[in-house]
Amino acid sequence: MIIETFKLFGVTFIASLIGVIPPGLVNMTVARTCLERGKKNGMLVAIGASVIVFLQALIAILLAKYIFNNPFVNNILLRTGAVVFLLMAIYFFVKAKQKDVKIKVYEHAHRRSFFKGVMMSTINVLPIPYFCAVAAGMSVNGKIEYDSTRVFVFSMAAALGTFATLYAYVVSFLKIEKKTETITKYSNYFMGVLMLLLVIITTIRIIYTWR
């Protein structure tokens, strides 16, 4: 049981860490805050965003418990998920091929840095379906049985993984600012490969449910 819990933490942490690598709304807000207001404020934005990710992961795992305890919903979701992951993989590979990468940073002046991170992360609702897919992928047999401890571990790992990547943005963005386009390109390739892996895992689960 303990080993499974550690595995749950490790997989969720890595998935969360990887998921925040491609430059987007939250991490670019962290980076811009560092440039404009210093690393301390950038760190507060990262903390605020990570708190929301904890809640988003909590919602995701609770949804996953319901969904995969319902055979009909489970089957429909698996088929839909496989298509969605494939489309996302295509999207990331297309983005990686683009030469000009434009990153939009949303600024909210006169707001405290912590609440700025909370707001940016709240606007970004994509982590909920992402973590729901992660939870599904870790249970090939379709049985997700998480007690309160594992639900907490899953949510905490998601938050810590997010914070780890955002912290990396805080401490290194001043050095890598000119290489953002290159980072975006290879991050998109990586995310594309990750989506293909999720397609494979989901397909395996579809085959398994028909046995």
C-alpha positions in Angstrom: 0.0 0.0 0.0 2.8 2.4 0.9 4.7 1.6 -2.3 1.5 2.3 -4.3 1.1 5.6 -2.5 4.6 6.6 -3.3 4.1 5.6 -6.9 0.9 7.7 -7.0 2.9 10.7 -5.7 5.8 10.2 -8.1 3.7 9.8 -11.2 1.4 12.7 -10.4 4.3 15.0 -9.5 6.1 14.3 -12.7 3.0 14.7 -14.8 2.2 18.0 -13.1 5.8 19.2 -13.5 5.8 18.3 -17.2 2.4 19.8 -17.8 3.5 23.3 -16.8 6.7 23.3 -18.8 5.3 24.7 -22.1 5.1 28.5 -21.8 1.5 29.5 -21.1 -0.8 31.8 -19.2 0.4 30.9 -15.6 4.1 30.4 -16.1 4.5 33.4 -18.4 2.7 35.5 -15.8 5.2 34.3 -13.2 8.1 35.1 -15.5 6.8 38.6 -16.3 6.2 39.3 -12.6 9.8 38.4 -12.0 11.0 40.8 -14.6 8.8 43.7 -13.5 8.6 43.2 -9.7 11.4 40.9 -8.7 11.8 37.3 -7.8 10.0 37.6 -4.5 6.7 38.6 -6.2 7.2 36.0 -8.9 7.5 33.4 -6.1 4.2 34.6 -4.6 2.5 34.3 -7.9 3.8 30.7 -8.2 2.5 29.8 -4.7 -0.9 31.3 -5.4 -1.1 29.3 -8.7 -0.1 26.1 -6.9 -2.8 26.4 -4.3 -5.4 26.5 -7.0 -3.8 23.5 -8.8 -4.2 21.6 -5.5 -7.9 22.3 -5.6 -8.2 21.5 -9.3 -6.4 18.2 -8.8 -8.8 17.4 -5.9 -11.8 18.0 -8.2 -10.2 15.9 -10.9 -9.6 12.9 -8.7 -13.1 13.0 -7.3 -14.5 13.2 -10.8 -12.3 10.3 -11.8 -13.6 8.2 -8.9 -17.2 8.8 -10.0 -16.6 8.4 -13.7 -14.7 5.1 -13.5 -17.1 3.5 -11.1 -19.8 4.0 -13.7 -19.2 1.4 -16.5 -21.3 3.2 -19.1 -19.7 6.6 -18.5 -16.3 4.9 -18.3 -16.7 3.4 -21.7 -17.9 6.6 -23.4 -15.2 8.7 -21.7 -12.4 6.3 -22.7 -13.4 6.5 -26.3 -13.8 10.3 -26.2 -10.5 10.6 -24.3 -8.6 8.6 -26.9 -9.8 11.0 -29.6 -9.2 14.1 -27.5 -5.6 13.0 -26.7 -4.9 12.2 -30.4 -6.2 15.7 -31.4 -4.1 17.3 -28.6 -1.0 15.4 -29.8 -1.6 16.7 -33.3 -2.0 20.2 -31.9 1.3 20.1 -30.0 3.2 18.7 -33.0 1.8 21.5 -35.2 2.7 24.1 -32.6 6.2 22.7 -32.4 6.6 23.1 -36.2 5.7 26.8 -36.1 8.7 29.1 -36.4 7.2 32.2 -34.8 5.9 31.6 -31.3 3.9 34.4 -29.8 3.2 34.3 -26.1 0.5 36.3 -24.6 0.9 37.5 -21.0 -2.1 38.8 -19.2 -1.3 41.6 -16.7 -3.5 42.7 -13.9 -2.0 45.8 -12.4 -2.4 46.8 -8.8 -3.1 43.3 -7.5 -1.2 41.5 -4.9 1.1 38.9 -6.4 -0.3 35.9 -4.5 -3.9 36.7 -5.6 -2.6 37.3 -9.1 -1.3 33.8 -9.1 -4.6 32.5 -7.7 -6.6 34.3 -10.4 -4.4 33.3 -13.3 -4.5 29.6 -12.2 -8.3 29.8 -11.7 -8.8 31.1 -15.3 -6.7 28.2 -16.5 -9.1 25.3 -16.1 -7.2 22.8 -18.3 -5.5 21.1 -15.3 -8.8 19.5 -14.3 -9.3 17.3 -17.4 -5.5 16.8 -17.5 -5.3 15.4 -14.0 -8.5 13.4 -14.5 -6.7 11.7 -17.5 -3.6 11.1 -15.3 -5.6 9.4 -12.7 -7.3 7.2 -15.3 -3.9 6.4 -16.9 -2.5 5.1 -13.6 -5.3 2.5 -13.3 -5.2 0.3 -16.4 -7.7 -2.1 -14.9 -10.3 0.7 -14.6 -10.6 0.4 -10.8 -9.8 3.6 -9.0 -10.0 3.1 -5.3 -8.6 6.1 -3.6 -9.1 6.7 0.1 -8.8 10.2 1.7 -5.1 9.8 2.2 -4.4 9.0 -1.5 -6.7 11.8 -2.7 -4.7 14.2 -0.6 -1.4 12.7 -1.8 -2.6 13.0 -5.5 -3.6 16.7 -5.0 -0.5 17.6 -3.1 1.8 16.0 -5.7 0.0 18.0 -8.4 0.5 21.2 -6.5 4.2 20.5 -5.7 4.9 19.5 -9.3 3.4 22.7 -10.6 5.3 24.8 -8.0 8.6 23.0 -8.9 8.3 24.1 -12.6 7.1 27.6 -11.7 10.0 27.9 -9.2 12.3 27.0 -12.1 10.8 29.8 -14.1 11.4 32.2 -11.2 15.1 31.4 -10.7 16.0 30.9 -14.4 13.8 33.1 -16.6 16.2 36.0 -16.6 18.8 33.7 -18.1 16.6 31.9 -20.6 14.4 34.7 -21.7 16.0 34.8 -25.2 15.6 31.1 -25.6 11.9 31.0 -24.9 11.1 30.1 -28.6 13.4 27.1 -28.5 12.0 25.9 -25.1 8.5 26.3 -26.4 9.3 24.2 -29.5 10.8 21.3 -27.7 8.2 21.4 -24.9 5.5 21.1 -27.5 7.2 18.1 -29.0 7.4 16.6 -25.5 3.8 17.2 -24.8 2.9 15.7 -28.2 4.7 12.5 -27.3 3.0 12.5 -23.9 -0.4 12.8 -25.5 0.4 9.9 -27.8 1.3 7.8 -24.7 -2.0 8.7 -23.2 -3.7 7.5 -26.4 -1.9 4.2 -26.1 -2.8 3.8 -22.4 -6.4 4.7 -23.1 -6.6 2.3 -26.0 -5.3 -0.5 -23.8 -8.0 0.3 -21.3 -10.7 0.2 -24.0 -9.5 -3.2 -25.1 -9.3 -4.4 -21.5 -12.9 -3.3 -20.8 -14.2 -5.5 -23.7 -12.7 -8.6 -22.2 
